[in-house]
Amino acid sequence: MKILEVITLGEIGGAQNVLVDLVKGFSDRFDAEVDVAFGAGNYLSEALPNGFQGEIIQIPFLKRSISINNDIKAFLYLRNLCQQKKYDIVHCHSSKAAWLGRLAARLAGIPGICVTVHGLSYVSGDSQLKRLVYKNIERLLLPLNSEYVFVSPDDMLAMNMLGLSREKSKVIPNGRAVPAKPDEGLRELLGIDGAVPLVCMVGRLSFQKNPFLFFRIAKQVLQKYPKKPAAPHFVLIGDGPMRQECEAYLNKEALTDFVHLTGDMEDAGRYFWDSDIAVLTSNYESCPLVIIEAMATGTPVVASDVIGTRHIINHGEDGYLFALNQEGEAVEYIMQLLLDRGLADEMGNKAKASFSKKYRIDRMVDDYAEYFGLKPKTGEDI
C-alpha cells in the first residue's frame, strides 16, 4: 500500500513526533511504502529512519500562515504529486496541510483520505477573527467526506457539533516509546545536589504552555516548603518566543537560584527519569506527549485540567488535575507529592501502568494500521 503523510512544518513538535513514529512503525512491520511531505524545518529529515521505504519531500510553499500565492502553489504541488504517485491513502496532519492535502487528494482521485486532528485550529490562542475564519474553513471542507482521526474525544465531539458525521470519526490517542534513560540527569547537568527534590516541565515558552503559571506555582511552593535546606528546584525544558519575558520575570522575582530554564534539549522526555514530579500548565492541549512520556517513566503528573489532559490523567489515581484559575490547587498537589514519598511512588506506579495499558507506541501504530487496512509483513519481507 502506498501512503502519503503530509504535515505543514518539518520542525520539531508533537504532531511531527507522532508522524515519525507512524512512519517507523509502518515501515518496520507492515507492507507499506510511505512518502512524507512537509514545509520548512529540518527535524523530520533528520528524525526519519535511514532507508525507510519511501521518499522525503520538502515543499517550500507549504507554510503555516495563510497566503493565497503560497497556498495555491502548495495545493498544485500536492495535487500533481498525488496524480503522479497514485497513492492509496493520503494522511494529513495539522490544519494547513489538512486543508490543502485533502482538497488536492480528492481532486487527484485518491481513494483514501484521512486527517489526524492534533488540536482544533479554531480553539487555539489566536485572535477571535482568526478562530472564526479557521472554524468556517473546517466547516466548508466537511463535504470532502474525509475520514477523521482525533487524539482527543473532546475535539471529536466539537467537530461532530460542527457537522462532521460520527461515522467518519474515530479516536486514536497518541502513543510514545518509553524514553531512554540519559547518561547524565538534570541534577548532574545543572549542578543540583542528589537529595534535592526536582519538579520538571517540558514545554515551549509560549502562550499555549503558559510558563508564567509554572513560575508562580514554583514561587508559592518555595514559600510554603518547610525544609529550606533541601528546597525543591524547578526546571522548565524548552525555548520559544517568550524566553526574554520569562528570564526577566525570574530575575525580578529572585527565583533564578531555584527555577532553571534550560532551553531546548534533545529527547527532553528522558529527563523525567531524574524528576520527582512532572508539571504541565498549558492553556489548551489535545493529547500532550510530554504527559505520556512522564507516565512512562513512572513520574507523577500535576497538570492543568484542559481538553486533552483530562482524558489522559485519572485525577487522584495516576496524577492530579487542577483548574487554570486555581493555581493554589497545583501548589497543594505538588506539596503533597514532595512531602509524601510513598504517595508519589504509588501514583507514579499507577501512571506507569496506565501508560502500558493505553499509550504504548505499538498500540498507536497498530490502531492506525488496522484503520488503514495495512497488512503485516511476511517473513520474507522483514
N, C-alpha and C positions, 0 to 999 in steps of 0.2 A: 504494500500500500504506500502511496506517495502522499506526504503531508507537507504543507507549508505552514510554519509557525511565523506569525507576524506580530511585531511589537514596535511601539513608536520609537523608543530610545534604546540604545545599546549600553547605557550606563548602568552602574550597579544599583540594584533596588530589589524589592520583594518580588514583583512580578517577573523580573529578569531571572532571579534565582529559581523561581518555580519553573520557568521555561527551560532553563539549563537542566534541571533535574528531570523534566519530562523527556527532553531530547536524549539524555544519557540513558534513561530507563527504556525508552522505546528502542534505541539503537542496540542496547545490550541484550534485551530479552524478547523483542518482538520483530516480526517480519515487516519492517517499515523503513522507508527512505525518507528522511526528514530534512527539508531545507529551512533555513532561518533567515528572515528578512527584517531589517531594523534600520533606524536612522542614526543620528550621531551617537558617539560613545564607543569606547574600546573594550568595555568589560566583557561583552558577550563573545567577541572574537577571541579573547584570552581564556574565558571560562569554559567554552565549549570543548569537548574532548577531541584530541587529535585523532584523525582517521575515522570519525563517525560517518555513517553512510548518509551523506547529504552535502549541501552547499551553504556557505555563509554568504549572504547577500546584503550589502550595505547600500541603503537608498538615501542619497544626500538631500532629497526633497522632503523626506518624512520627518516632520518636526512637530513638537507639542503644540505650539501656538497656531491659531487659525490664520492661514494665509491663502487667499484664493489661488495665487500663482503656484506656490509650492504644493498645495493640496491637489490641484489638477494634475501637476506633473507626477506626484506620488501615486495618484489614482491610476493614471495611464500606465505608469511603470508596472504597478501591481497587476493591472488587467492584462497587459502584454505577457507578463511573467506567467500568469495563470493559463493563458491561451497556449503558450509555448510548452509549458511543463505538464499540463493536463493533470493537475493534482486530483486525488480522490477527496481530500479534505483540506480546507483552509481554516486554520485555527488562529483566531485573533486575540491579542491581549492588549489592554489599555485603550482608552477612549478613541484617540485619533486613528490608531491602527485598526480598531474595530469598525469605525465608520467607513474608512476608505477601503479596508480589506474586504469587508462584507459586500460592498457595492461592486468592487472590482471582480470578486469571485462570482457573484451572481450573474453579472453581465458576460463573464467568460464561460458560463455554463458549468461551473464546478458543482458536483452533486452534493457534497457535504460541506456545510459552512457552520462553524461553531465559534462563539465568543465566550471567553472566560472573563467574568467581571471581577476584577481585583479591588473594586471600590467604585461606587457610582460617581460619575463625573459631576452630577448636579447636587451633591451633598458635601462638597469639599469646602475649603476655606476661601474660595473665590468670591467675587462680588455677587450680589443678588442678580444683577443683569446677566453675568456670565452663567450662573447656575440656571437661570431661566432659558437661556439660549441652548445650553447643553441638554437640558431636560427635553426641550422641543425637538432637538436633533434625534435624541433617543426615541422619542415617540414617532417621528417621521420615518425612522428606519425599521420599525416593527413589521411593516408589510413585506420586508425582505424574507421573512419566515425562517430566520436563522435559529439554530439551537443555541441555548444559553446555559453556561455553567457558572454557578455562583460559589464563591468561597464563604459566603455568609448567608444564612437563612433570611436575615433582615433585608439584605439587598434584593434577594429574590422576591420577597413579599412586596417591596417598594416597586419593582418592575412589573409584577403582576397587577398592582393597583394602577400602573400607568397604561396597562392594556396588553402586556405580554401573556400569552397563553401558558397555563400551567403545564400543558403537555410538552411545551418547548423549554421547560425549566428544570434544572437539576442542580443539587448542591453537592459539590465535592470539596471538602475542606483541604486546605494546604497541608502538605506533609514535609518533613525535614529529616535529614540524616542526623544521627547523634553527633554533635560536634566533637572533633578530636581534642584531646587534652593538649594544651600548649606546653612547649618546653619551659617557658617562663610565664608565670601567672601575673596578674595585675600587681600583687604585692611586691614581687621582685622588680617588675618594670618601673613601678612608681616609688620604690623605696619605702614601703609600708610594712611595719612590723607584723609578723605572722599571727600575733594574738589579737590584732585589731579587727573588729567586725567590718565587713565590706558590703556596701549596698551599690548595685550596679544597674545602670540603664544603658541600653543601646538604642540610639535614635538620632535622626538628623536634627540639626539645630534649626528648626523651622516651626512655623505656626502649628502645623499638624501635630508634631510631637510634644509641643508645649513645655519646653525645657525650663522656663521660669517657675512653673509649678513644681518641678523636681527640685529646684533650688530652694523654694520656700519650704517645702516639706523637709528637706535636709536641715535647714536652719532651725526649724521647730524641734526636730528630733535631737539635734545637738544641744538645744537649750534644755530639753527635758531629760536627756540621758543621764543616769545617776553616776556612772563610772567614768569620770572625766579623763583619767589617765589612759583609758582604753576606749575613748570616744570613737564611734564609727566613722569611717571615711566613705564618701560618696563619689562614684565615678560615672561620668557620662561619656560613653564612647560614640563619637560621631562628629560630623562637621556640617556646615551649612550657612545659609545667608545671615543667621542671627549670631554668628560667632563673636563679633566685636561687642554686641549688646550683652551677650552672656558674660564675657570676660569683664566688662565694665561693672555689671551687677555684682559679680563675685568679689571684685575688688572693693566696691562700695560697702558691701555687707561684711567685709572682713572674713570671707569664707574660703579663701584660697588655700589655707592650710588643711582643710578637711574636704573640700569639694574639688575634684580634678576633671578637667576637660582634656581628653587625650587626642581629639581629632579622629579621623577615620583610622580604623585598624582592620587589617585583613582577617576574614573569618571571625568577626567580632563575637559571635555566639559562643565560641570556645572559652571565652573568659568568664562565662558563668560558672565554670568548674571552680573558679577561685573566688566566687562570690557567695555571701551568706543569704542575700535577698536580691531578687530581680524586680525592678520597678519599671512601669510604663505609664506615662502621664498624658497620653495622646488625647487630642480633642476629638478625633474620629479615626476609625480603623475599619478594616474588613475582616482580615484573618492574619494578624501580625505574626510573622515568622519568628521574631525575637522571643515572644512568649512561648512558642512551641519549642524553641531551642533551649530556653531556660528550663522548661519542664523536662526535657530530655536529659538534662544534667542533674535532675533532682533538686533544682533550686526553687524554693517557694517564691511565688509571684504576687506582687501587690500592684494592681493595675486599675486605671480609670474604667468606670462602668459605662462603656460606649458600645455601639454596634461593632461586632467582631470579637471583642474581648469577652463579652458576657456569654458567648457561645463556646468559648474555649475553657474558661475557668469556672469551676463549680465552687461558688463562694463559700468559704468556711471549711472546705474539704481539701482541695488541692491548690488553693490560693485565695486571695482576698480581692474584692472589688470595692471601689469607693466612688462616690458621686463627685463629679468635677467641681461642683460648688461646695464640697465638704472636704477640703484638704485635711482637716483635722482627723477625719476617719483614717486617711492614709497614714498619718503620723502615729495614731494609736496601733494600727495593724503592724507597722514596722517596729514599733517599740515592743509589742508582744513577741514578735519573732526574734528580735535581738536578745531579749531578756529570758526567753524560754526556749532553750536549745532543743529540748525534747519535742516541743510543738513544731519547731521549724523542721526538724528531721522527719517527723511524721507527715507533715504537709508536703515536704519535698519528695518523700517516698510515694505518696499518693499522686503527686504531679507526674512522677516518672511512670507510674502505672497507667495514668490517663494518656500520656504520650504513646506508650506501647500499644494501647488499645485503639487509639483513634488517629494519631498524627504521624505515623511512620511514613517514610518516603515511598516504600514499596507499595503501601496501601494506596497512596495517591496515584502512583503510576498505574497500578492495576485497575483502579476505578476509571481512569481516563481510557486505558486500553480497551476495557470492556465496553465503554460508551462508544468508542470509535470503531469497535469491531475488529481490533487488531488480533492477528494470530501469533501465538508464541513461536519462537524459532525452533526448528527441529534440531536434533543433534548434529546434523551435517552443517547447519547454518552457524552454530555457535563457535 
